[in-house]
Amino acid sequence: MGYLLVAILLAIGMVGNSLTHYVFENAAEPGKYTLADSFWFSAVSITTLGYGDVLANTQGARFGTVVFIMLMGLTSFSLFFGMTVDVVASAINRAQKGLGHAMVKDHIIIVHFPSEQRVRQIIDEIRADPVHGSSEIVIVAASIDELPFSAKDVVFVRGSSHDSETYQRARAKDCKMAIVLSPNYADRHSDAIVAAAVSVLDRANHDIHIVAECLDEKHRPLFDSCNADAVVLGMTIAGNLLVQEAHDPGIAQVIESMASNRRGTTLFSIEVPEAGVPYTALGKALLDKGINLIAVNRGRECMTTIEGVVSKSGDRLVYAAKRKSDWSALRALTGL
């Protein structure tokens, strides 16, 4: 209310002085100043610039300047400017504290902040992706007061991951994908927290592609009813890889390279839209083009041996290549 009152007083000062200047100056010397000239005089006077190209020569115009500019205008202008600075500073502070609304669209949401190193690593991988690398990122967390780092196109929204209002401020309705991290790798209840966050996020927008992190593979059933599009058993995968590397040195190096967007050839996946394509022939043809067909996912089944297997609509093809191609492009490359 105070801000509006000051704005009204400022407007009265500007308009009042413009009119008195225009009326009295033109009464003394018709056609000397236009209304625009008088408004310009008010503007440079109220901002104390005073260029001197337009003057108040008559007593009436000078009296109007005293009343509308010196008494009313300068005071209201100073207050208005100060209040505007306060509003902007408050908005910036609220944004830094994650209390505002994210002004983003087609973005990626990262839920929870287990550690700065973990979140930075996720952001770096996203930035290295050729398709999604330029997407804005919104971090949703209640465990921190503000982001401990500054990064381009990364916005922080503070709030509970189980509160729908938090996702409203994170503009989940305009989000294209979300990664829900475990909030605490030492807490055995983390998987339940992640599953609940996925459920709330899915209700905010059913079209979001949600990837959830699960620490204990025994908790995998928690995610069956919360509509997570994918569940990554990070600790299980890491443990398996450690054992594999101990038995067969070199495997970890390959997986580390292929699973990262930042190192040459990487893994991609595409949905297969048609049935009846022999994967063996497709794999051989792709290999000649420098593309390695790694596996075919069919529902929960992962087929790493594809001899005699033909495609079904809805299959997910996983391959290693330097760049991502859609199904039509792969078919065109092979001539099948």
N, C-alpha and C positions, 0 to 999 in steps of 0.2 A: 504494500500500500504506500509506504514511504517513497519507494522508487518511482511509482506512478505519479505521486504528488509533485515530486521534484521535476519529473519530465514535463508535467503540465505547466509548472511555473516557468520552466525554461522556454517552453513553446510560447507562453504568454509574453515573456520578455522579448523574444525574437520577433513575434508578430506585432506586438505593440510598438516596439521601437521602429520597425520597418514602416508601419502605417503613419506614425507621427512624423517621421523623417520625410516620407514621400509627400504627405499633405502640406506640411509647413514649407518645405523647400520649394515645391512647385507652385505654392501660392505666392511666394516672393518672386520666383523666377520660373514661369511656366515652361514645362518641357525640359527642365534642366536635368532631372533624374527620372529614370524608369523605376517601376516597382522592384525590378530585379536589382537595380543599383542600390536601392534602399535596403533590400534584404542582404546584399553583399556587405554594406556598411555595418549592419547589425552583426553579421557573422564575424567580420574581422575585429569588431569592437569587443564582442563578448569573449573572443579567444585571445584578446589583448595583442593581436598582431598589428592592427592599425597601419595599413599601407599608406594612407593619406591620399589615395586617389579619389575617394568620396568623402565629403566633409559635412558637418552639421553647422551651417552658418546662421540660421535663424534662431531666435530665442525659443520658439516652440520646439524645434528639432533638438536643441541642446537640452531643454527641460526633459523631453522624452528620453534622451540618452541617459540623463542622470537617474530617472525613475526606473526605466525598463532595463537598462544595461548595468549601471553602477550599483544600484540597490538590489534589483531583482535578478538580473541576468547573470552577473558574475558569481553571485552566491549560489544560485541554482546550478550554474554550469560546473562550478567546482565540486559541488555535492554530487551532481550527476556523473561526472567523470570519475570521482573517487568511488562511488557506489558501483559503477561499471567495472572498474579495476577489481574491486572486491568480489563481484560476481564471477568474473573470469578466473581470478585466483582460486576462489572456492570450487569452481567447476574442475579446474586442473587438479586441485588437491583431492577432490572426491574421486576423480578418475585414477589418480595414482594409488589411492587407498582401495580402489576396486568397488566403490559405492555407487558409481554412475551406471549409465546404460551404454553398452557397446554399440557404436555406430558402424556396423559392418554388415556384409552380405556375402553369401557363398563362401563362408569362412570355415575354418576347422576349429573345433573346440577340444581342448585338452582339460580333462577333469582330474583334479587332485594335484598336489605338489609334494611328492615324497622327498625330493631333494633338488637343489638347483642343478647339480650335475646331470641328474636323470632327465629333467625337463629340457635343459639345454640340448642334450643329445637327441631328444625327440624332435625339437625345433630344427636342429641342424639337418636331420634326415628329411624332414618335410621340405626344407629350403632347397635341398639337393634334388628333389623330385622334378623331372622335366614338365610334368603336367600340373602339379599342385604347388610347386615351389613358390609361386608369387601370391598364394592365398593368404589372407589375413588370418591371424591366429588369436583365439580368445582362451585365456587360461582361467579356469574356474576352481577356486580353492577357498577353504575357510581357515586353513592352518597358518597362513601368513597374512601380515597386515598390508604389505605391498610387495611388488616384485623386487627381488634383490639385484636385478639387472635391467638394462634398457636394451630393447631390440626393436628394429623397424617392423611395423605392422603387427606388433604383439600387444594385445590389450588384456588387462587383468580385471576380472569380476570377482569380488569377494562375496562369499555366501556358501551356505550348505549345499552339498551336491544332492541332497534329498528334498530340496525346496524348489517347487516349480517357479517361484518368483525369481530365483537366481538364474534360471535358464531363460526367463523372459528378458532379464537384463543382459544376458549373453546372446540374445536374439537367436535362440535355438530354432525358431520357426524358419529362419533364413539360412540355416547352417547346412552344409552338404555332407560332413562327416565328423565323427567324434572319436577320440581315443580316451578311454577311461582307465587311468592308471591305479595301481594299488596305492592307497594313501600311506601305508606303513608296512615295510617289508618284514618287520619283526612282529607284527600283530597278526595272530591267527584268525582274527575276525575280519581282516581286510577284505576277503573275498565276498563276504556278505554285504559289506559296505559298498563294494563295487557293483554287485548285482542290483542292489537297491537303487544306486545312482543310474544305472542303465535303464531300469524300469521307469524312473521319473523322466529321464531324458527322452525315452521312446514315446511317452505320453505327450511330451511337449512337441514332438515332431516325428511321426511314424516313418517319414522318408529319409531320416538321417541314417547313414551307414555307420553303425556303432561297432567299434572294436574294443573288447574288454580284456584287461589283464587279470589272469587268475594265478595265484601263487601255488595252491595245492590242487593237484589233479583230482583228489577225492571230492573237491568242492565243485567240480565241473557241472554236476546236475543243477546247481543253483542258477545257472545261466540259461537253462532250457526254457524257463517260463518267463524270462524278462526281455525276450526279443533282441538279444545281442546278435548282431550279424556274424561276428567272429569272436572266438575266445582264444587268447594266446597264453599258453602255459609257460611263461617265461622262465621260472625257476626250474621246471622239469626239463625244458629244452637246454638250458645252460648246463644242468647236471649231466644230461645225456651226452652233450658235446664234450664235456671234460673227460668222460670215460672213453668216448670214441677217439679223442685225440691221444689219450694215453695208450690205447691199443694200436691205433693207426695214425701216426704223426702226419700232419699236413691237411687233415680234414677241417680242422678249425680255421685254418687260413682260407680255405676255399669258401666255407660258409660265411666267414666274416666279410669276405670280398663280395660275394654274390648277394648277401642280404642287405648290403648298404647301397644307397643311391649315390654315394660319393666316390665310388671306386669302379670305374670301367663297366664291365659287363655285370648286369644285375638281374634279379628275378622279377618277372612280370606275370600277370595272370589275366586271362580274358574269358568271357562266357562264350560257350559254343552254342550258336543258335540253330544248328541243323543236325539231323541224324544221318547215320550211314556212312560217314567218312572214316576210312580205315586209318587208325592212328599210327600204325607201323609205317605205312607209306608216307603219311604226312611227316612223321618224325625224320625219316631218311631224306625227304626232299628239303625240309627246313635245315637240316644239318649242312647241306651243300651251300646254304645261304648264310651260314654262320650263326644259326639259331638252334639252340639245344632244347629239345622238348624234355622236360624233367619229369612231369607227372600229370595225371588227370585226376581231378577230384570229382567224385560223383556222390553227392550227399556227404555222409560221414566217411565214405570209403575213399582212400587215397591209393591210386594205382600208379606205382612207379615202374611196373613192367607192363608194357602196352601191346605186347605181341598178340595178335588176333582180336584186339579190342576195337570196336567201331564206335563212333560218336553217338551220343544221345543229346537231344536238346536240353540245355541246362547244365551240361558238364562245365567244369572250370579247368581250362588248360593253363598249366604252369610251365613257363619256359625261361631260359636265360638268353639275354641278347643285349646289345648296346643301346637299343631304344625300343620303346613300346610300339606295337602294331595291333590293329584290331583284327578280327577274324577274317574280314574280307581281304585285307592286305596280306595276311598270311596265306590265304588260299591263292591269291594272285601270284605270290612269290613262287609257290610250288607248282602251279598249273594244274592242280587236282580239281 
